[in-house]
């Protein structure tokens, strides 16, 4: 994030806090969002993920209260959330803000003595995006940890957020986004082994920008399709274990083994399994390319992932195919579907000096071909959660 933009946001948040609470905040916490560069489909099957903390973020300004009430005002939405730390019912599902309640519940049930909290939240991540609530959870947990001197080590935050999500929210999948939000490093991607909180850093080439390209053509069936693809991959693995009972995770499967037991799977399940196996291999290839500074090889890996998402996972729309072609015509090294299933975004690798021309060309041609507006969002890779 540019310093002048951050200064303006801080001033806006400061004014909003004074307007709501007639005082100044004691603490400001900045939490980055997360982007899955490669491997998104494997995360639900303990696979490998190439991810990064990015400059789309959540900014919290808070101070402790004398009581046990939590009051948060969400500036982007004009919405508020209030709850008491004494009255946290995990059976009360479907309630907006339950991810935030889950952090309060976790701290209370683990015996931490925490005060109430009041604050304002400003986000450059849309509230309906899957990385918003993990970022907010990390921010709240780090705020309580700092204000009430809980002495929770930073590396424990992702596991605690995941526990709150699993038990209180009854939802999984936040561990990796929270880990990236905590441990992100400026100018680096992270390879994460989803079996455990283990990761390595890999330098991002300075002359290449990761660019989110929005097709603005997301169908209503996205969530159902994601669930279906996860189920198909899980069924495929179960059937493979019939012929190879020594298998524990997808890490134990390679293409040779998959081909050897091909008769156990129908065409669809074989395709899902093939994507799982080759996508993890692509994560490893991408890491080698980053370490060697081989941008052309990195682009080829991204393109191979896109084609696998199209042919083996069947999650690419006509608009995304059009957008993928255009970003290559505009000079991208490579591009792939950003989100897990049938999403509306690509992530492209673009030479930094070509960004203005790239944006003009893609937006103009996409409008001509589809009648839709493409969003072009260059991102920076940044550090994890910090106190400002």
C-alpha positions in Angstrom: 0.0 0.0 0.0 1.3 3.5 -0.8 2.1 5.5 2.3 -0.1 8.5 1.4 -3.1 6.2 0.9 -2.4 4.6 4.3 -2.1 7.9 6.0 -5.5 9.0 4.5 -7.1 5.8 5.7 -5.7 6.2 9.2 -7.0 9.7 9.4 -10.5 8.5 8.2 -10.5 5.7 10.7 -9.4 8.1 13.5 -12.2 10.5 12.7 -14.8 7.7 12.6 -13.6 6.3 15.9 -14.0 9.8 17.6 -17.4 10.2 16.0 -18.6 6.8 17.4 -16.9 6.8 20.8 -15.9 10.4 21.6 -12.3 9.3 22.1 -9.2 8.1 20.3 -8.3 4.5 19.8 -5.5 2.9 21.8 -4.4 0.5 19.1 -4.5 0.2 15.3 -4.0 -3.2 13.7 -3.5 -3.8 10.0 -4.1 -7.3 8.6 -3.4 -8.3 5.0 -5.7 -10.4 2.8 -4.6 -13.6 1.2 -4.3 -14.7 -2.4 -4.0 -18.3 -3.5 -1.5 -18.2 -6.4 -1.5 -22.0 -7.0 -3.0 -25.1 -5.4 -6.4 -23.7 -4.3 -8.3 -26.9 -5.1 -5.8 -29.0 -3.0 -6.2 -27.1 0.2 -9.3 -29.1 1.3 -7.4 -32.3 0.8 -4.3 -31.5 2.8 -2.3 -30.6 -0.3 0.2 -27.9 -1.2 -0.6 -24.2 -1.6 1.3 -21.3 -3.0 -0.1 -18.2 -1.4 0.8 -14.6 -0.4 -0.3 -11.8 1.9 -1.4 -8.9 -0.2 -2.1 -5.2 0.2 -5.9 -5.7 0.2 -6.4 -5.6 4.0 -8.5 -5.0 7.1 -7.7 -2.0 9.4 -9.0 -2.1 13.0 -8.8 0.8 15.4 -9.8 -0.3 18.9 -9.6 0.4 22.6 -10.7 -1.7 25.6 -14.0 -1.2 27.5 -14.6 -1.4 31.2 -17.4 -4.0 30.6 -17.5 -7.2 28.7 -19.2 -5.8 25.6 -17.8 -5.8 22.1 -18.9 -3.0 19.8 -17.6 -2.9 16.2 -18.6 -0.4 13.5 -17.9 -1.5 9.9 -17.3 1.7 8.0 -17.5 0.3 4.5 -20.9 -1.2 5.0 -22.4 1.2 7.5 -23.2 -1.8 9.8 -22.5 -2.5 13.4 -21.9 -5.6 15.5 -22.5 -5.8 19.2 -22.3 -8.8 21.6 -21.4 -9.6 25.2 -18.5 -11.9 26.1 -20.8 -13.3 28.8 -23.4 -14.4 26.3 -21.7 -16.3 23.5 -23.9 -19.1 22.2 -22.2 -21.3 19.7 -25.5 -23.0 18.8 -26.8 -19.6 17.5 -25.7 -20.2 13.9 -26.4 -18.1 10.8 -25.8 -14.9 12.7 -23.9 -12.2 10.9 -20.5 -11.6 12.6 -20.3 -15.1 14.1 -16.6 -15.2 13.1 -15.9 -12.3 15.4 -17.9 -13.8 18.2 -16.0 -17.0 17.8 -12.7 -15.3 18.8 -14.3 -13.9 22.0 -15.7 -17.4 22.7 -12.3 -19.1 22.2 -10.5 -16.7 24.5 -13.1 -17.0 27.2 -13.3 -20.8 27.0 -9.5 -21.1 27.2 -9.3 -19.1 30.4 -7.9 -15.9 29.1 -9.1 -12.8 31.0 -10.1 -10.2 28.4 -11.9 -6.9 28.6 -14.6 -5.8 26.2 -13.6 -4.0 23.0 -14.9 -1.1 21.0 -13.6 -0.1 17.6 -14.1 0.6 13.9 -13.2 -1.6 11.0 -12.2 -0.3 7.5 -11.5 -2.8 4.8 -10.2 -2.9 1.2 -11.4 -6.5 1.1 -15.2 -6.9 0.3 -17.0 -8.2 3.3 -18.5 -11.0 1.3 -15.0 -12.2 0.1 -13.9 -15.4 1.8 -10.7 -13.8 3.1 -12.4 -10.9 4.9 -13.5 -12.8 8.1 -10.2 -14.7 8.6 -8.4 -11.3 8.4 -10.8 -9.8 10.9 -10.3 -12.8 13.2 -6.6 -12.4 13.2 -6.9 -8.6 13.8 -9.2 -9.1 16.8 -7.1 -11.8 18.3 -4.0 -9.7 17.9 -5.7 -6.7 19.4 -6.8 -8.6 22.5 -3.4 -10.2 22.8 -1.8 -6.8 22.7 -4.2 -4.8 24.9 -4.7 -7.4 27.6 -1.1 -8.7 27.5 -2.2 -12.3 26.9 1.3 -13.3 25.7 0.0 -15.5 22.9 2.8 -16.2 20.4 2.1 -15.0 16.9 2.6 -18.5 15.4 -0.3 -19.7 17.6 -2.9 -17.3 16.0 -3.8 -19.4 12.9 -4.6 -22.5 14.9 -6.6 -20.6 17.4 -8.6 -18.9 14.6 -9.2 -22.3 12.9 -10.4 -23.8 16.3 -12.8 -20.9 16.8 -14.1 -21.4 13.3 -14.5 -25.1 13.6 -16.2 -25.2 16.9 -18.1 -21.9 17.2 -18.8 -21.1 13.5 -19.1 -24.7 12.4 -17.0 -23.9 9.3 -13.6 -24.9 8.2 -11.0 -23.6 5.8 -9.7 -20.5 7.6 -6.4 -22.0 8.9 -4.4 -21.3 5.7 -5.7 -17.7 5.1 -5.1 -16.9 8.8 -1.6 -18.4 8.6 -0.8 -16.2 5.5 -2.2 -13.2 7.2 0.0 -13.7 10.2 3.3 -14.9 8.5 3.3 -13.1 5.2 6.5 -11.5 4.1 6.9 -8.5 1.9 8.0 -9.4 -1.7 7.6 -13.2 -1.1 5.2 -16.0 -1.8 4.7 -18.8 0.6 4.5 -22.5 -0.1 2.3 -24.1 2.6 1.9 -27.8 3.4 -1.7 -28.0 4.4 -1.2 -31.0 6.6 0.5 -28.8 9.1 1.5 -25.2 9.8 4.7 -25.5 7.8 5.7 -23.1 5.1 8.7 -21.7 3.2 9.3 -18.3 1.6 10.2 -17.7 -2.0 11.1 -14.4 -3.5 8.7 -12.8 -6.0 10.4 -11.2 -9.1 10.6 -7.5 -8.7 9.8 -6.8 -12.4 6.6 -8.8 -12.4 3.2 -7.8 -10.9 0.5 -10.2 -9.9 -2.7 -8.8 -11.2 -6.2 -9.8 -10.3 -8.4 -9.7 -13.4 -12.1 -9.7 -12.7 -14.4 -11.1 -15.4 -17.6 -10.0 -13.5 -19.4 -13.1 -14.7 -19.8 -15.2 -11.6 -22.8 -17.6 -11.6 -25.1 -18.2 -8.7 -24.1 -21.9 -8.5 -20.5 -21.2 -7.4 -20.8 -22.5 -3.8 -22.6 -25.7 -4.8 -20.1 -26.5 -7.5 -17.2 -26.0 -5.0 -18.8 -28.5 -2.6 -19.4 -31.0 -5.5 -15.8 -30.8 -6.7 -14.5 -31.4 -3.1 -16.7 -34.4 -2.8 -15.7 -35.8 -6.1 -12.0 -35.5 -5.2 -12.6 -37.2 -1.8 -14.5 -40.1 -3.5 -11.7 -40.5 -6.0 -9.1 -40.8 -3.2 -11.3 -43.3 -1.3 -11.5 -45.5 -4.4 -7.8 -45.2 -5.0 -7.2 -46.5 -1.5 -9.0 -49.7 -2.4 -6.3 -50.6 -4.9 -3.5 -48.9 -2.9 -4.4 -49.1 0.9 -1.0 -47.6 1.9 -2.1 -44.1 0.7 -2.6 -41.6 3.5 -3.0 -38.3 1.6 -2.8 -37.0 -1.9 0.9 -36.4 -1.3 1.3 -40.2 -1.6 -0.2 -40.2 -5.1 1.7 -39.6 -8.3 0.6 -39.8 -12.0 2.1 -43.2 -12.4 0.1 -44.7 -9.5 -3.0 -42.9 -10.7 -2.6 -44.5 -14.2 -2.0 -47.9 -12.6 -5.3 -47.8 -10.8 -7.2 -46.0 -13.5 -9.8 -48.8 -13.7 -11.0 -47.9 -10.2 -12.3 -44.5 -11.3 -14.8 -43.4 -13.9 -13.8 -40.6 -16.3 -15.0 -37.8 -14.1 -13.3 -39.0 -10.9 -10.1 -39.7 -12.8 -10.1 -36.2 -14.1 -10.6 -34.8 -10.6 -7.8 -37.0 -9.2 -5.5 -36.0 -12.0 -5.9 -32.4 -11.3 -5.2 -32.9 -7.6 -2.0 -34.7 -8.3 -0.7 -32.5 -11.1 -1.7 -29.3 -9.3 0.5 -30.2 -6.3 3.3 -30.9 -8.7 2.8 -27.5 -10.3 3.1 -25.8 -6.9 6.6 -27.4 -6.5 7.5 -26.4 -10.1 6.4 -22.8 -9.3 8.6 -22.7 -6.2 11.6 -23.8 -8.3 10.8 -21.2 -10.8 10.6 -18.5 -8.2 13.8 -19.5 -6.5 15.6 -19.5 -9.9 14.0 -16.3 -11.0 12.6 -18.0 -14.1 9.5 -16.0 -14.9 8.8 -17.7 -18.2 8.7 -21.1 -16.4 6.4 -19.6 -13.7 4.1 -18.4 -16.4 3.9 -21.8 -18.0 3.0 -23.3 -14.7 0.1 -20.8 -14.3 -1.1 -21.6 -17.8 -1.0 -25.3 -17.2 -3.0 -24.8 -14.0 -5.6 -22.9 -16.0 -5.9 -25.7 -18.6 -6.2 -28.3 -15.9 -8.9 -26.2 -14.2 -10.7 -26.1 -17.5 -10.3 -29.7 -18.7 -9.9 -31.8 -15.5 -11.9 -29.8 -13.0 -14.4 -28.2 -15.4 -14.6 -24.9 -13.6 -13.9 -22.4 -16.3 -16.6 -20.2 -17.9 -16.7 -18.8 -21.4 -16.0 -15.3 -20.1 -13.0 -16.5 -18.2 -11.6 -18.2 -21.3 -12.1 -14.9 -23.2 -10.3 -13.0 -20.5 -7.5 -15.5 -20.3 -6.9 -15.1 -24.0 -6.9 -11.3 -23.7 -4.4 -11.1 -20.9 -2.0 -13.2 -23.0 -2.6 -11.0 -26.0 -1.7 -8.1 -23.7 1.7 -9.6 -22.7 1.1 -11.6 -19.5 3.6 -14.4 -18.8 0.7 -16.6 -17.6 -2.6 -16.7 -15.9 -4.9 -19.0 -14.0 -8.3 -19.1 -12.2 -7.8 -17.3 -8.9 -10.6 -18.8 -6.8 -11.4 -22.4 -6.2 -14.4 -23.1 -8.4 -16.0 -21.3 -11.3 -15.0 -18.0 -10.0 -15.0 -14.6 -11.7 -11.3 -13.8 -11.4 -8.0 -14.7 -13.0 -4.6 -13.9 -11.5 -2.1 -12.9 -14.2 1.7 -12.4 -14.2 2.4 -9.1 -15.9 5.6 -7.2 -16.6 5.5 -4.2 -14.3 6.4 -1.7 -17.1 3.5 -3.0 -19.2 0.8 -2.5 -16.6 -0.8 0.7 -18.1 -1.0 -0.7 -21.6 -2.1 -4.1 -20.3 -5.0 -2.5 -18.4 -6.2 -0.4 -21.3 -6.1 -3.3 -23.8 -7.8 -5.9 -21.6 -10.6 -3.6 -20.5 -11.3 -2.3 -24.0 -11.2 -5.7 -25.7 -13.2 -7.5 -23.0 -15.9 -4.9 -23.2 -16.1 -5.2 -27.0 -16.3 -9.0 -26.9 -18.6 -9.6 -23.9 -20.3 -6.3 -23.1 -18.9 -6.6 -19.6 -16.4 -4.5 -17.7 -13.2 -6.2 -16.6 -11.6 -5.1 -13.3 -7.8 -4.9 -13.3 -6.3 -4.9 -9.8 -2.5 -5.0 -9.5 -1.4 -6.3 -6.0 1.7 -6.1 -3.9 3.0 -8.9 -1.7 3.3 -7.6 1.9 4.1 -8.4 5.5 1.7 -10.1 7.9 -0.4 -8.6 10.7 1.2 -5.5 12.3 0.4 -2.8 14.9 0.6 0.7 13.4 
